[in-house]
Amino acid sequence: MAVKLTERAAKEFKQFCDEQKMENTILRIGVTGGGCSGFTYDLRPDKNYDEKVDAKYDYHGVTVVVDKKSALYLDETTVDFYEGLDKRGFTFNNPAAVRTCGCGSSFQA
């Protein structure tokens, strides 16, 4: 069970941290209730890691932390970064999602 972070997403997160002068920052990925489909993805910089409740992964020089409750909904999810004329931002490819909203920020499992 793991969330995967692409090289492109890792590069974007590292660039953000450098620009904001955020040293020793990890990327926390999770799920919260809400959104038009039931669950919303939560992706944010963090400084805290608790080995009792978090799973920790390293991808392309970025430490990714997922709380164990969220990990149930994010198993094998790939987080990527998309930049195009139509939109720009992190994307989630979640095989557990049975339905997603139009903007891609919420899902139903």
N, C-alpha and C positions, 0 to 999 in steps of 0.2 A: 504494500500500500504506500503510494508515494505521489506527491505532486511533482510535476516536472517543470523546469524553467528553461526556456530556450536561450541560446546564446544571445540572440537579439534582445530579449527581455532583460537578461542579466546586464547587458551593456547599457541599456537605457536606465536601469535602476542605479547602476554605479555612477553614471553621468549625473543623474539627479542628486545623488548623495554628495558628489564632488562639488556641484554647483551650490548646494545648500550648506556646504562645509559640515556635513554630518559624518563624523568618523565612527568607526566600529558600529555601524548600523546594520541590522538584519532586516530581511523582508518577511513580514508576517502576512500569511495568506489564510483567510478563513471564510466562514459562512455565517450570515446573520439572517434572522427571520425578516421577511418583508419583500418589497418589490411586487411587481404585478404578477409574478409567477410563483411566489411563495418563499424563495430564498434569494438573498443578495450576496454577491461575492464581496469580500472585504480584503483589500490589498493595501498595505501601508508600511512605512518604515517604522521600526521599533528598536528599542535597546534591551528589552527584557526577554529572557528565555528561562522557562521553568521546566526542567527535565521530567518532572512528575506529570505535567499536563500537556507538554509540547513534544512533537516529533521534529527533528532537525535534519536538514539535508544541505548539501553544498553543491551548487551548480555554477560553473564558469566563474568562480571567485565570489559568488554571492551566497551567504548563508540564508536559507529559507526555513521558516518556522511555521508549523501548522498545529493548532491545538487538536487534541485527539477527537473531540466531538466533530469538528469540521472535517477532519480526515475521513470520516465515514462517508461524507458527501462528495469529497474531492478525490477519491481514489482514482489514480491514473489520469487526472486532469493535467493538461499541458497549458501553461501560461506562456503566451507569446506577446510580442509587441508588433502592432500594425501601424504603418504610416502611409497614408495615401491621400488622394484628393478628397475622398468622401469622409474620412475620419482618421483619428490618430489616437492611439492608446493601447492599453493592455487588453488582450483577448483571452478568453477561457475556452478551451476545447474539453468539455466534460462528458465522458461517455456515460455517466450515470444520469445525466439530465434527460428527462423524457419530454420536456417542453421548455422552451426559453422565450423570453420576451423579444420584441423587435430590436431593442437596443443592445441586447446581449449581456446586460448587467444583472439579470435575475433568471432563476431557473426553478423547475419543479423536478423533484427526484422521486 
